[in-house]
Every structure is written in structure tokens, then in C-alpha cells.
Amino acid sequence: MAARRCLGLWFFLITLCVVSTGADVLHTTPVTGTESSAAGTETVVARELPEAPSDPGEHTAAEPTREGEQNDRTRGGEQTLGQPTREEEQEQEKTREGEQTPAQPTREEEEEEEEQEQTRGEEEFTREEEEEELTREEEELTTEEEELTREEEEQTREEEELTTEEEELTTEEEELTREEEEQTREEEEEQQTTAQQEEQTKRWEATELEEEHVHDAAVPPLAGDPPAADPPSPPPSKDDFQEELVIRPLHSGDIYASFQFRTVWDADFMGDQKVSHYRLFPKSLGQVITKFSVRELHISFTQGYWRTMQWGQPYLPSPPGAELWVWFQDTVTDVDGTWKELTNVLSGIFCASLNFIDSTNTVQPSASFKPLGIGNVTDHSFLRYATLPREIVCTENLTPWKKLLPCGSKAGLSVLLKSEKLFHSTFHSQAVHVRPVCQDPQCRTTSMELRQTLNVVFDLHTSGQGKREWSLFKMFSRTLTEACPLASSSKVYVDVTDNPQGEQFELSPATPLLTQAVVLGDRRTYSVYDLTQQASFGSSRSLNMLLRWKAADGEMLRPLLHSERYVAGYGLQAGEIHTLIYNHHPYRAFPVLLLSAVPWYLRLYIHTLTVSSKGKDNRPSYIHYQPSKDRERPHLLEMLLQLPPNSVTEVTVEFERALLKWTEYTPDPNHGFYVGSSVISALVPSVVAMDTNSTLDRPLFSSFFPCKEEASYFMRVYTEPLLVNLPTPDFSMPYNVICLTCTVVAVGYGSLYNLLTRTFQVDEPSPGLAKRIANVIRRFRGVPLL
Amino acid sequence: MGLLSDPNRRRALIGMLTRMPVDWLVRTMQARGLEVYTQRFSRKLPFPDEDKERYMVKGTNVYGILRAPRAPRTEALVLSAPCSPGNENNQAVGILLGLAQYFRSQIYWAKDIIFLVNEHDLIGMQAWLEGYHHTNTTGMDWSPLQGRGGSIQAALSLELSSDVVTSLDLVLEGLNGQLPNLDLANLFYAFCQKIGVLCTTQGKLPRNDWDTTSGYSHAVQTMMLMVLKQASSRPWGDHGLFLRYHIEAASIKGVNSFRPYKTDATTVGRLLEGMYRKLNNLLERLHQSYFFYLMPSLTRFVSIGYYMPAFGLLALILLLRALDLWVQLSSPPTRTTEDGVEVVPASPGVLSILTPLVISHLTGVALYTLPVLSQELAVEHFPVSETEAVVLTAIAIYTAGLALPHNTHRLLAGEGTEQGWKVLKLVAVLYLAVLLGCTALINFSLGFILALTLVPLAAFITPHVPKTLSAVVMVILSPGLTLLFAVFFFQELQETPVTLQEGWMLYLSVISQGILDHALYGSLLYPLAALLVYPCWLLFWNILFWK
């Protein structure tokens, strides 16, 4: 009910904006889709009536949009008296919008997005509403003075709306600032409506609180915080949302931006209580986790290949295409069936072709994929792993992914996620990871962690026009103006490790905050911008970091581990898969786990498997091989290899290309068939531990023994997928024409003609074929017949 | 002068002066934002190549990969420009670098684009392709490649010798007579039309007057050139080696003739850009059009369905002849002696058939192996260079093979019978039919030319035809002389007629090139001719002199 009212309110505002531009625009406003919520609008208007100087009877009878218009006009009149210049500005703004709106329906995509945004808006508002209830639990909401104190919150909501409207406009920085000015004015308009809102939501608080108490009671002794017994004290925050953006300037001049959104929820999905009240955690995912008894879920969609040699290591690696791996709870009996259902459901949630995952591309790795959350599961029969190397990632996958965020794409870091820029990049990868994590240091209870990540690399030559200069606006064509109001922390990190004195690049606005972290075995320094601090935004009230390179190409430290894979040989009968794994560490060997899942139509000759490094045979210490079954399951090959220092290890295996049945070919058989990326999981000696001789910046006593925690770190590297051509029949038109016509002639006409013209008679046994041919020739030559 | 008089030293010096500027290329490509790699290779030729003045070949290929944004490194296109000694192909390398810079700033690439500058033209290309596909068919030394772009979908090789060109020539004939998909030629033609560049194939402009005699003969000449080139089994441009790997490839050569209207490098660049964008948009490999065709002009083609029956009819003669012989053999004419006893002639022994077969094939093996093996011996005893030694040895062995009949008959115990030559001829005719059939399937032009010369000969040869005349005809139609005529004919068609002396020199160099093509790139013409066609011809020679 509250949601409905809020929705109504929201549309009321839109109507308000649009209607004031004139009755002509009215027909083209987005109100068209809101017929169902007309009642909500009506009620809101009705409640406002006591203040509005118009006849109440008329309002109840007339259609709501007209009322809105009238109402707005009266308001507008008031404002005109007070601030005529601003009104003009608003008019301009709105006419611009009005011009834009009729153009919208021509582009289907945008329309769709808008629709999605509207529906999402509904969700967002419920969530946000609840959030506000919690934080303002003990406050008394009856007096109108309170509203002034809550002006900020209102502002954020207002801004959200503005950003949605903004999407329709071509974005320019000037507009951003102008709209900010408008915000302040529109807040004043909003004061009354918020009063209504608070009243409506008040009822919800009570029920919500009850729910929480019940829930807490289910796990009382384990919870670290005492349950909120008395109403005035705030209840324990059951879920928590954090967002951050890491920006790493790459030596090639490209720039790497990695978004991380983390929602932790103390709910017990597997408990007896059904989890039915969702706040920050997306309900769609929560239900999936509950229904399919998922312990861990990792899904990634990637467009492009991470170039380790140019870019170093990514924060979260992922293979090109789609990757899905899931650990199920050990209560699941039919894992394959559940997996099948789960992939189909996820396919719907993420608008991806995950439903193409079936037994022919699913494997159960025995060692490569261990649970990332807590819980020591060893039985890999509950693990399923599949990749779809052919999956193409685009906006249709981005939109549902953004929907899972508490703030959607309306506030916080996620305003930067605009598809027109994200897909104008060199590399794009988005992922969702769900796993159980410890709730407290003692780890007595677990929480569910949802981590949404999005990695994108912008190219110097295409996106950057060759100028070695990056800014948030240049990357995303947006700037940051606020944190997500639901986020407990919202930060932007810029990697300045290679730039201690600012000799490499110049970063503005400068920030005094610095932090250090050991990332991927290397100690990195980051400049931090805390978006929850108003100071981060400066006087312009928007954060647009500018990063200008001073030096030309810098030398990057060569990544310690990288790999390469290709198909060798020619012809369509046989071939050889080569996997090269490079260890660039100068003196340390380290183990890697190589996993490759090869489709059945490449028949691997496992006896030809050779592993060699530095020209010598390198015996894997562990091999897990599961042969394929035609049309049922793929080959799975897992090996534990020791990579000698400073070496290239080459794994080769020969294969034969199978001839498919003609229905098994894809519609584009001459494109080739994909073989998914191999996965190399490794414990790599860290760079920090590498320089045992370095006393730089460190006291002497700290550096004798190599620091154990940093001695090695876990890393996963994906190889390229392969495109293999199989022997393909000519499916082209002549083939079909010949087949069809020949069949028709032979079967239809031929048999009929045969019956019509044949005369049946008894004949003596005929002479042999050779004799007959000989007779023909003899007749030619005039020799007497045989 | 004394320094340069020694050819080997001169060669080395020239080699040093005109080495490819590897470092500069690497730096330039890196500055254009490509991933640059190099590949070193070395190759010792079986004997010095006098045409191109090379023997010990060492070189470096430089290639830069333009990584397509958001593409998973599964597909690639190749643009190559051979960087030959001297300033011959500088313009092509320049255009390649310019295109690389332009392509780099575009967002629309869906396939990686590999810009390859290969040294020592075909040898470098062979090394690079073998490195890329990790095969080694010819025993070349190359360093493994560090960067790859997945499976190569199409390739173009660019050869320009001047800043401005009057027309662009499309070369399609590749190794062993392989041809790229016809759509590649269509693409080239379409873009030439669009941009307004004159385009040719075999150096001949397409003409519109099909129905006139001159137009018809022009088309026939163009097609004959293609047939001869295809029959030569050698790659006629750097693209020729790609075809082995099922990569559609063609060479584009700039021709600067005396026509007044010139086209500048920008236009060539635009043409290439257009072609690459088209190829970039391909969802599948080029496969919709023909792989087997002959082109009487750039706009027309003769498909396999039209030309194959002609060959089929030729082969049919052999089959009918074989059938006839078989029928004759299966019912031997009984001869009645004076006393009225019917004598059935004894069927010939296996030995009488096997001996000529084995001996002629041994001659073939000698022709295949000895020239290269015995070059040092020949150089020691005769005042010739290595190359001349190889060619002359080959010709000597070829001629010596003609002495075979007498030898065979000395080895045979008895007289050759009537039955004997018929069995031998039956075997030889079937052998030839199979041989030609297989050749025509692989390389139609070669099969057809061989069929034209060998089939009449196979049809009429018996021991009973006039010996001298037949022997002359047979020698004229022998594979070796066919090659000689083909050389003259080719020069005639190219409108560069040669004198007998020049033609003979050309013939010698063609033989040496054929042997080198086999050793370097795996061209099959030399082994086919030496090991199969020549022995087969010897069998007929044997039949002619059957006693």
C-alpha cells in the first residue's frame, strides 16, 4: 500500500512537472503507463486538498490529472509571485523535456529502459521508505517542523527523480549544475507531500519491527548484538550496503575502473523461517537462493578478454562470455535437476542465454573451484561449473544487473553505469557473487554476502582520443554528486602506487586521504574520496576526478603468471590444443591447477597429452580426467603442475574433429565452434615477498623473514577461448536445390513414369554384365557377338 | 670493385645494407598502439636461388596486433606487406602503418587485425604461418610466436612499388593451385567500383564487349593465363601460403603503367579500409561462393560445373580405351596353326609387366632425388654453378630415361608378346586415368593441361604405329617439353614474348624455381611430375618400343 502511494506520489510529481508546461504536452507525458495507479494519485491529491484553495467536491469527481494540473497551476502562481526568474528557468527546462518526450517512442530501447526504470522505481521506493523508517524510528513525525530537518533526505529523493529525468536528456555538465539549483527549489514544493508520506509509512514501521523481533528470536544466542528490546533504541542493522569504485591508471595509457557493490545480510536463507521481507538484498536473488538451496553462486558476464600482459592482474578475473559456478547445499538430492532449473531461472533474471547450459557443457571440477565463502565442503558433487564462451554481453544484461542494486542507477556510484559509455570500452565484465560470510569475528553465525562487481577498461585510442588524460566525465559522461543514501560506505579509490611524488600523473582534485592495501600480492597505495563526506565534492558539488599523465609510457612490472592457448595444425581432421603457461618469477617455482573443459565434438587423444617446461618433461602431480560421452558430457581435464621459475610450460593434447549430425550444426556452422577458456588457478608468490633484499621504507627488523601472509596469493587466470572449425557440409542453396529437385524427380516423377511405361514380361536369365558390355563393343567393331 | 666481384660476398653485403628496419618497425607500431611481436627465422635453401640471390636466409618478421575492443581473441584478419630488400615495397609498408594508426582509433572492430611485415617475402610468410599454426612441414627454423589472435578468417597481402598507381591487380592463385573463395574477388571488385579504381586480374582489364571476337579472345587469354598460373602450383603472391590453412587470402598489387589517370595511396587506403570493414562484419568464414573457378575477367567466372565435364570427357577416352583393352584381353583371339591345333597364347608373366613399372618409377625417384643430392659432385667436375648443376642434372636424368626400353628388354628373358604390351598398356592407361583424375580434383588446370598432352598419346600408342614419327610426337608431348611450351605460351599471353635463347634460360630457371618451391613451401608439382607423371609417360614410351 505504501509502495503504491509512493508510486502515486512520484507520478504526481512527474505530472506536476509536465503539466505545468501546458495542456498540449499532457497527451505525451509518461503518465500513459500509470492508469492503474491513478487511484493513488487521486488520494494524494485529495489529502493535499485542505491546503489547496480549490473545491473539494470537484476534485473527487474529476479525473486526477486535471486536478494535478490545477493544483500545479495554483502552486505555480504562488511561485511566480515569489521567484519569477526561477520559474522562467523551470519553464525552459520543462519545455526541453516536453520536446524530448515525443521523440522517445521512436527508440524502442530507450522506451523499454524507461519502463523498466519506472517499475524499478516502485521497488526502490519501498526499500527506501523502509530504510527511512528504521533510521528515524523514534522520531515523532506529527509536526511539520520536522520536515525541515529532514530536508537532506528529501533532497536525495528529489535528486533521484531528477537523474531519471536526466537520462532522457542529453547530458551535459552545465545541465547538471543547473538542475542542482532547481532541486533546492523543488524541495520546498515537496514539503507537504512528505508529510503525507511519513504518515502513511508510520504504520509500516510497527509491522516491520515485529517481524524483526520474531526473526531475531530465532537466532538469539548467536547474534552478536543484543536484540533491540526497547523501541527507542535503533534495532541492529541487519543488512549493510557498501559501494566503492577503484580506478587504476594502466601503463599503456588505458584506464581500469572496477565497481564493487556489497550487500551483507544477516538472514539465514536455509533456516526454517522463510525470508520474506527484503530490504537491501534483492528479492529475486534471495528467492532463487532459497528455492534452489544454493550455498554459493558466482556468475559473470564478460565481453572482451583481459590483457594480462598490458594491464596486469584484474581484481576479479572472468573468462570471455558467461561463466556460472554454483555450490549447492548438501541437502540437495537431485543436483543435476536443480542445476538445470537454476540455470533457466538465472537466464530469465539476467536476460542471458544461460539456458543453453546443459550436460554437454557442465563439468564438476574436482579441485579448481573451492567455495569462496565459509564452510569446508569437499564433496564436489555439489559443484557445477559451466561457461558459455559465445555469450555476448550488452545492455540487456546490464539493466537487470543494475536492478539488483539498492539504489538502482539513481544515486551513488551507480549513476556512472551508463551503457552507452560502458560498452564503448575495451573490456567489460559484470559479475554477481553470492556467498556466506562470517557475521562476526567469532564466526558463530553466517550472513549472506552479495557482491556485484563491474570492471571496465577504457581505451586510450578510442575512448580517450589519444590524449593521456582521464576524468570521470570522460569515462562515464557523468560525475558524482552524492553517495547512495542507503550505503554505509561509499568510496572512490585511485591507485597512486606508481605515483608517489606525482611524477607519473597528476590527480585533481587532490585528496588528503591515502590508504594502503595488499592487493594481488602487491602493496598498493590509494587516494580515497569518501562520498559520504560532503567535502569530497568541493564547491562545485560534484566530483569529477581528473587524471592527467605527465610521463609517457611507463614500464609495467611483468605479471608473474600469464597464459596463452591456441589450436595448432591445419586441415579439418585433426588438430592440437596448445596451452602455454608462463612463470615470470625469477627464482621461485609455484604450483598451478589447470582446468580445461573441452566439448565432446573435439575428441581428445589423451595419450598424446604432453607437459613440458624448459624442454624437459614435466610430470603433473595430480591429473583428474573425465572422458567425454558423445552428446552427453564434455571432457574434463584437471592437472596440478609445478611451474619452474622463469619458464614456459607447454601442455599439448591432440584431438580429432568429430563429424556432427546435420541437425547438430549451429545456424552458422562456418563460423566455427567455441571451446571455453581454460582456467588456471595458482598460488603465486607475491611481489612483496619477492624482494627479500629491499629495506625500502621498512624498518630492518621487519624484513628478515619473509612475511608469511603475503608470501603468496591466490590468482586465477583464464585463457582465450578457442574457435575451432569442424568439417561442415555445404549447407548452401545449391545443395538444397539439388537435394530437393533430385528427390522430387526420383521419387515422385520417376516411380510414376516407371509404372506407366513398364511392360511386364517373363524373360530368360540375362547374360552377365561384362558379357553385355563386351557385346556392345563387339557390335561397334563388327566382330561377331559372343 | 674487387670487393663486389665475388657474388657471395656481394650478396652478403647487399643483405646487410637492405635488412629490414626491425627496431624502427617495432617502435612505430608500438607508437600506434599495437601489440608488437617479432619472429626470427632462418632457412638454408637446398641450392642457391639465383633469381632472388639468396641461399642462407635469415630474417625477422614484425607483426602488430590490433586487439578488437570487447572481442575474445578468437578471430583475426591479416594485412601483410612483404618488406623486400631495396625500396620495392616501401609504399605498401607505409600504407600498412597508416592503416594501423587509423584502424586503432576505431571502435567497430570485432576481429583482431594483424599487421604483418614479413621479410624475404614467401619464406618469411611461410615461417610466420608455420609459427602461428605451430606446424612444421618444410623443416624451417623459426622462433615461436608470442602473440596470436585466434583463427584467421581472411588475409590480404599488399604490394605497391610506387606512390601512385594506375590500377590494382588482384592475384588469387595460391600454392598447389588453391584459390580463395570467389567472394573475396567479388569484394575487391565491388570496392574498386565504388571507389573508382581500375582493377584487373592477370593484368588484364575487364572488357564489356563479350560478344565480339576480340573481346572473346581477350577473355580467353585472361583465362589461359589463370590456367597456366594455377597449373604452375606455385604461390603467385604472399597470400598463396595462407590457403593451406583454409584462410581466404589474396594479393593486391599496385600497377603503375603509362595511363594518365593515377590513383594515390589514400585511395588504396580507403579501398583496404572498406574491404577490412566488410571482412570484419563477417559472421562466418567466406564459404557461400565458389572455391573452384576460372576467371576470364574480374567480373565473370567459369564454375567447376562448366569446366569439369571437359576434363571428364578427356578422361573418358582413357576409360574406354582401358575397357577395350580389357575386353580384348579377356577373349584372346585363338590362332589356328597349320596342323589345325588351336594355340592359346600364354598370358604374359607378372615380371614382364612389373619390370617396366619398377624401372620407370626408379627413374622417377632418381629424377626427384638426384639433382639436389648430386649438386656438389656436379659443381666439382663441371664448370657450372650449383643452381645450373641441379637443373642440368634433372634434364640429364630426364633424357636418360628415354633409353629405358632397351634396358628393359635386356632384362626381360624372352620376347615381348602381343598380350604383354596390351596388359602393360592397360595398366598404364588406368594409371594415367587415376593420376589425372586425382590431379584435376586438386588442381584442375594442371590436370587439364596434362590430360590435353598425355591422353591423345595414351590413346593411340601401340608398338605397331610408325616408330620414328610416334617417337617424335611422344617427345614433343612429354611433360618436360610441355613445360617448355607453357613457358613460351605464358610469355606470349603476357605480351612479353621472348626469343628462343631467353626462353631456354627462363625454362631453366622455371625448373629450378619448381624444385625450390617444393623444398620451401611444399609445392607438389615437382614430386608429382617426377614421381608419377614422368614414370607414367615412360610406360607409354616403353610400349612404343615394345618388341
Interface residues (C-beta under 8 A of the other chain):
Chain A: Q303 G304 Y305 R307 M309 Q310 P320 G321 P389 F423 H424 S425 T426 F427 H428 D459 L460 H461 T462 Q465 G466 E564 Y566 V567 A568 G569 Y570 G571 L572 E576 H578 D668 P669 N670 H671 G672 Y674 E720 P721 L722 L723 V724 N725 T728 D730 S732 A770 I773 A774 I777 R778 L786
Chain B: G33 E35 R67 P69 R70 A71 P72 R73 T74 E75 R104 S105 Q106 I107 H133 H134 T135 Q146 G147 R148 G150 S151 R244 Y245 H246 L283 E284 R285 H287 Q288 L323 D324 V327 S330 S331
